[in-house]
Amino acid sequence: MTAPPVIPVTVIGGYLGAGKTTCLNALLAAEHGLRLAVLVNDFGAVNIDAGLIADHGGDTIALTNGCVCCAIADDLGTALQAQVGRGRPPDRIVVEASGVADPARVMRLAGNWPGCRPGGTAVLADAATVRARAADKFVGRLVVQQMQAADLLVLNKLDLLAAEEPAELRDWVQAQAGPAEVVETRFARVDPARLLGAGGAEPIAPPGKAEQKEDPGHGLSSVVWRPTRPVDPAAFRRLLADRPEIHRAKGVVATGAGLQRIDWSGGRLGLSAAPRGPARVVLIGPFDAVAGQALLRVLDACVQAGLSVPGTAV
């Protein structure tokens, strides 16, 4: 009897806003000839080209190129087992680690799962913010850990730097990442062969129940804001810029132009059309429960005071 295949697992990690989802979008659309199973916490955030989607059912999106995109939900182990147990298993499993997870820990779990083996860890770093994040008293240790876990470190968003900055930054990043290969890119465009071909050492920790959770000790938490009126994107950008404790904001808001997907990181606000609601924004930063509730009150007050679009209602 033929032994079942052992599937290589690639982990893609990096701090909030580094470009992981953009990287996955490009990987799913690329002509690499591999049948991939991409496991993500929320595939609603992965803007897959509608022309690639063959079927959308429950927690799985099947693509015309043979790839699938699956939601991890609360249990990475369940998602891995579903792929290993398929009648025709994928050629490779790609796991997107949470922006506040240690990719090495995710690989120890996923790479040791029965029927899987380590296939390398790629870590993305935002060239414009990575040094500041690494020096941050709350998340600096986590950011450095993420870089140290890399077999391939992708120094992304180089278009945001001045011409003389990349060389010095690359040297600094290489010092953090040790023996990892460092590649420089814009818009998270990485050659799939390079991304999926990164070598990975065999984990030494024993397998266990594979759950992808936030790594303890980073001091971050999240709050969810549900705006009750359409907001002005320019005013929202100014509000976020005035509150540096907000490391990341992601979600959907109603605007005068309709529903918009918002993506705030590194002092930049990205906007794109959202197909559906509800209006909801997740904000991540080093705030405790009291500070989180205070932030929600500020946002609600700003909506009433002029952040919202005049004369509109949700």
N, C-alpha and C positions, 0 to 999 in steps of 0.2 A: 504494500500500500504506500502511495506517495505521501511523504510528510507534508503537512501544511506549510505554506510559505511563511518566512519570518519577515515582517514588514519594517523597513527603516522608518524611524520617526525623526522628523525635523522640528525643532522648537524655534519659534520666532518670538523674541522678547525685546524689551526696551521700555524706557520710562514713558509715561503718559505724553501723547502728542508727538512721539518720535517718528511716526509714519508707518506703523505696523499694518494698519488696515489698508493703506494705499499700496503697500508692498504686496499684500495678499490679493488685492484686486488685480494687479498686474500679473501675478503668478497664475491666477485662475484663467486669465484671458490669453496667456502666452501659448505658443505652439511648441510645447516641450515633448509631446508624445507620451506623457505619463498620465496614468489615472490616479489623481490625487484625492484624498479625503482630507479636507481642511476643517479642523475643529476650532470653533470660536465661541466665545461667551454669548455673543449676540450677533447673529448673521444679518440682522436688520441693519447693522451699521456698515456692512460690506456691500457697496453699491455695485452689484454684479450687473453687467451689461444684459439688458432684457433679451437680446438676441442669443445669448448663451444658455438661457434657462430652458431646459426641456420639461421639467416638472417641479412643482413646488408643493410639498405636502408635509404638514406638521413641522417637525424640527429639522427637516432635510430639504435641501435644494439640489436637484439633479441637473447637471449641465450637459450640453450637447457634446462636449469633448470627452465625456466619460468621467469627469471629476464630480465630486459631491461636496457640498458645504453643509456642515452639521452643527447644531447648537450643543454646547457642552452642558448647559443648564447648571446643576449643582454638583455633578459627579463626572469627572473626567474619565474615571474607570469605566463607567457605563458606556460612554461615547466610544472609548477605545474598543471595548469588547464587541460593540455593535459592528465596528469595521472589521475586526479580526474574524468575526463569525459570519461575514457575508459569504454567499455562495461563490462570488468572484471578488476576492479581497482587492483593495486598491494596491497600486504599485508602491505608494508611499503615503504616510500619514503626516500632515503638517498641523502642529498645535500652536495657536496664537496664545502666548502667555499674557496674563493680565499685566497692565502697565505698572502695577505695584507688586508683582510677583518676582521671585528669584528664579530665572530660567534654569539654573542648575538644579534646583529642587524639582521643577516640573519635568526636566529630562530624567532625573533619577526615578521618578514615578513612571512616566510614559515609556521611557526606553527599556525599563525592566518588566513592562507588562507582558504576560504570556502571549507569545506570537509576535512580539515586537523586539526591535533592537535599536540602540542609539544611532541616529543618522546625522547628527551634528546640530549645533545651536548657533543661530544667527541673531545678533542683537543690534537693533537700530539705535542710533544716538542722534539727537537734534543738535546739529553743529552750532546753532545760534544760542543754545541754552545749556548744553551739557555741562560746561565747566561751572556755571553758577549753581546748577542742580547738585553737582558733586560736592560743592562747598556748603550746601544748605544743611543746617544743624538737624533738621527733621528727616530729610530723605537722602542726604549725601551718601551715607553708608550703603543704602539700597542701590543707588545709581551706580556706584563703583562696583558693587557685587554683580550687578547685571553685566557690566562690561567685562568683568573678570570671568564670567561664565561663557563668554563667546568663543566659538571656533572661527566665526566670521563676524567681524564688527563692521557694520554699515554706517559710515559717517554721512548722515543725510542732511538735506537742506543747505548745501553749500552755496546755493544762490543767494542766501541771506547774509553772507559774510562779505567783508571788504576783500579786495584782491590779495592783500598781503597776509591775511589771517590763516588760510587753510594749512599752510606748511607747519606753522607753530602748533596749531590745534591738532594736526595729525600726530605730531611727535608726542604731545601730551596724551592723546587717546591711546596711542600704541603703548605708552608706559603703563596705562591703567589696564589694558587688555592683555599684556604679556605676549605670549607667543601667537595670539590670534592674528589672522590675516585681516588687514584693514582695507576697506574699499570706500572710495568717496563717490557720492551720488547726489543727484537732485531729483526731487519728486519720487523718492524711494524706488527708483528704477534699477533693479539688480538682475543681471543675467541669471535666468533660472538654473542653468547648469552650475553656476557658482553658488547660488543660494542653496540648492539642494545637494551640492556635492561637498559641502563643508564637512570635514572629518570630525568625529566625536569620540572621546574616550569612553570606554565601557564604565557605567556607573558602578560604584562599589557598595552603595547602600542596598539593602535587601528590598524586594518589592513589597508593596503594601496596598492599602486601599487608596486609589489615586483620586485625590480631590484637589481641584485648583482653587486655592483660597489666597487671600492677601497675606503676604509674609508679615509676621508679627514684628513690631519694633520700628516700623517706618513712620509712625505717628500721623498717618493720614486717615481721614474718614470722608464719607460722602453724605450729601443731603440732596433731596429732590425738591425742586421748585416747580410749581404748577401755576404758571401765569394765567390770570383770569381775563386778560385783555391782550389784543395784539400789541407787539412791542416795536419800537423804532430801532432797527439794527445799529444805526450810528450811535444812538444814546446808550444802547446796551454795551457796545464796544467800549465807550468811554467809562461806563460804570465798572466793567471788568478790569480795565487798565488801572483804575484807581484803587483796586483791591488786590495787591500782589500776593495775598495769602491764598488766592484761588489759583491752583496749579493747572486745573483742567475744568472745562465745562463742555458738556456734550448733550445734545438732545434736539427737540423740535419746538419751535415757537411759531405762533401766528404773527404775520406782519401785514402791512398794507398791501404787499404783493402776493399774499397767500402763505401757505405753510412753508417754512424754511428749516432745513437741518443746520444747526449751528455747531461749530467745532472750535473751541478756544484753547490755545496752548501757546506757551512761549511769547505771550504778548500779541498774538495774532488771532483774528476771528475769521474763520472760514464759513461761507454760506453756500448752500446749494438747495435746490428745490426738494421738498419732502413730499412723497406721494400720499402720506396720511399722517394723522395725529395719533394720540392726543398731544396737546402742548405740554411738554415736560422737559426739564433740564436737570441733569445730574451735575453737581458741582463737587469737586474733590480738592481737598487741601488739609493742612495741619490744624483743623479746628475740632474742639471737643463738642459735646452735645449742646452746651450753652452757646458757644460761638456759632455753631451751625444754625440754631434757631434764630439767633440775632441776625445772621446773614439773610435768612428767609424773610425776616421782618423788614430789613432794608430793601430787599428786592420788591416786596409787596408795596412798600411806601413809595418807591421810585416809580412804580407803575402808576400809582395814583397821582404822583407829582409831575409826570411829564415823560417818563420813559415809554409810556404807551402811545399808540397812534391815536390822535384826536378823532372823536366821532365814530369809533369802531367798537365792536363787541365780539367776543368769541362765540 
